[in-house]
Amino acid sequence: MARIFPPDLVETQRDWIRTYEALALAPFRTVLRRRLHLLSCRIARHAYWSAGHSPAARTELRRQARAAEQRRSGAA
């Protein structure tokens, strides 16, 4: 059974993925590193995690966000 994550948390994770990929292409971009750090903090401090979800939930969040990104890039 797939976990249901808040839409804003999934979108933040998707932004994190896009930023990480952009940083991989331009590794010396301070703006991208700062954005990646900001998004990481938003994900880690999201209210969803206050309910004591397991580390497996974080992995599932990344998996779902990557799948959503692949669908988006495939549809574009």
Disulfide bonds with the S-S distance in Angstrom:
none
